[in-house]
Amino acid sequence: MPKFFAVLAAVSLSCGDGRLLNPTHAVFNTPAPETFNVMLETSKGDILLELRREWAPHGVDRFYNLVRHGYYEQAAVFRVREGTWAQFGIAGNPKVAQAWRTQTIPDDPRKLSNTRGTVAYAFKDPNGRTAQVFINLTDNRSTHDEEPFVPFAKVVDGMEVADAWYAGYGEASGGGIRAGKQDSVFAYGNDYLMRKFSKLDYILRARIVKQ
């Protein structure tokens, strides 16, 4: 087994920060700084995000607390529509993924448009955002602003990395929340994705780099 996949397999058996199994723990209610950056270290390179709480306070707080506790580490970029969007946010450990699957946050009013490089939560129902997010790979204002998908972050460096993530599986490796085809990813995590969709890219680590 290549070293990269060996690391992913090992992580999928652990729970990282054990508090991730308890989404109602008080640590996940910590307000985020007003402005900060997150570095996504991925299998294709690094992406730097800028976050401002004024853009979407509920969404920024959720992302901040998940990043602080390692939720996105080893998370697959499981849904990429080339030149349109790239989605991640189902934890590699299925126990963690299932714990957060229904942990919703209230909607934020949209302040930013879904232009290229913005980051927003995927959702199915009103007030239904949890942990899955996507990066807009193009200007999606005409389709995404009316939903509304609410951007809470922007890529400030490394957009070429997101453009390079493997897109060959399209909707087959999990699809969107609305399609109802994510159950296997939640049930079996990275073990399932590595066996069935071995070319996927991954968020190796997400960390706060300035606040």
N, C-alpha and C positions, 0 to 999 in steps of 0.2 A: 504494500500500500504506500503511495507517495506520502512524503512527510506532511504536506498540507492537509490531506484527507485524514491522516492518522491523528493530527491535532484536533480536527473537527470532531472526529469520532470520540476522542477522549472527552472533549468538552461536553458533547451531547449526553454523556452519562452523569455529568455533575450538575449542580444547581447554581453554581456561581455563588453570588450573595444569597444565602438561605432565605433572606427576607423577601426575595422575589416570589416565593411560594405563598406569601401572605400579602396580597395587594392592599388590604385594608390597614396595614401597619402605618403608624403615624409618620414614618420617615418619607413616605410617598406623598405627603401633603405639604412638603416644604416649598414655599414660594421661590420661584427662580429669580436670579438677578435680573435687573431691568434690561441689561445687554450682556451678552456673552457669546463665545464661539464654541463650537463642537468640531473636533477632528474625527472624521470617519476613516479609519485605516482599513482598506479593502484589499481584496485579492488582485486588483488591477492598479492600486495606487491610493493616494490620500485625497480626501475631499474635505475642504474647510467650509463649515456652515456659520453664518451669522444669525443670531436669534435676538429678537427684541420682544419683550413681554407685551408691549403696547400693540403689537401686531395681532396677537391671539393669546391672551393670558392663560386660559385653561389649557390650550394646546402646548404652549411653551412650558408651563409648569409640569405637565405630564412627561414631555420629552426630557426635560432636565432631570427629573427624578429617575426615570428609566435609565438614562445614560449613566447617572451617578452610581447606580447599583448594578451595572453590567448587563442589562437586559438585551441590548443589541449585539453583544459580543457573539461572534460565530453565527449571526443571523443571515440566512440566504437572501440574496436578491432574486426572489423566486418568480417574479412576474415582470418581464420587460417587453414592452411593445416598442420596437426599434423606432427611434426618432420621435416618440410620443411621451412615454413615461417609464419609470423604473420603480418597482415597489418592493419594500422589505418591511420586516417588523413582526414576523412570527418567530418567536424565540426558538433557537435550535434545540433546546431541551424541551421535550413535549410536556413535561409536568409544569414548567414555567409558562409555556405557551397556553396551556389550558387554563391555568390560574388567571391569566389576564384576558382571556378571550371575550369575556362579557363585562369587563371593568370599564364602563363607559364614562365619558366626561361630557359636560354640557357643551353645546355648540357655542362658538365664538362668532360675532359678526365679522364678515369679511372686510378687511382693510386693504390687503394687497391683492392684485390680480395674479392669475395663474400664468405668469410669463415664464419663459425658459429659465431654469435654474431655481425656481421657487420650490418649496417643500410643503406638502399638505398631508393631512390625514385622509386615508381611505375610510369610507363608511357606507352603510346600507340605509340606515334609518336616521331620522332627526335625533340629535343628542346621542348618537351611536358611535362616536369615535373612541377607539381603544388604544392600540399601539402600532397599527400598520400605517406606514407613511409611504409617500411616493415623491420622486423628484420629477418635475416637469422637464422633459428633454426638448420641448419646443414651446411655442406660444400657444397655450391651451385656453386662452381667455374666452373664446367663442363657445366652447363646450363646458368648461369647468366653473366659470364664475357664477353661472346661474344656478348651480346645484344647491347650495354653494359649497365647493371645496375651498377651504380657508387656509391659505399659506401662512405658516408660522415661522419660516426660516428661508434663507437664501444661500445658494452656493456662491461663495466669494472666491474660491480657488479650487481647481481640480475638476471643472465641468467635463473636460475631456475624458476623465476616468469614468464618469457616469455614462458618457456616450459609448464607452468601450465595453461595458458590461455585456455578458452574453445574452443575446436576444432570441436565439434559435428555437427555444421551447414555447415562446409566446404565452398563451393562456393554459397550456397543457400542464405546467408544473405548479399548479395551485390556482391560478386565475384570480379574479377579483372577489371581494366579499359578496357581492351581489349575485355572482354566478352559483354560489353554493357548492363549490368543488374543492374546498380547502380542508375537508375533514381529515384526509390522510396526512397532511402536513402537520396538523395539530396533534394527531394521534401518535405519529411516529417520528416527527422532527427531522433532524439532519440525517439520521440513519436512512430514512425513506428517500430523502432528496438526493443523497449521495449515491444510492443504489440506482434510482430511476432517472436522475437528471444530473449526471456527473459533471456537466460543463458549466453549471451555475457558478456565478461569482458570490462572494460572501463579504459581509461586514466583519472583519477580523476583530476589530476593537473600535469602540466609540468612547471618546473622552472629552471632558471640558478642558479647554486650553486657555481661556481667559474669562475673568468675571470681575 
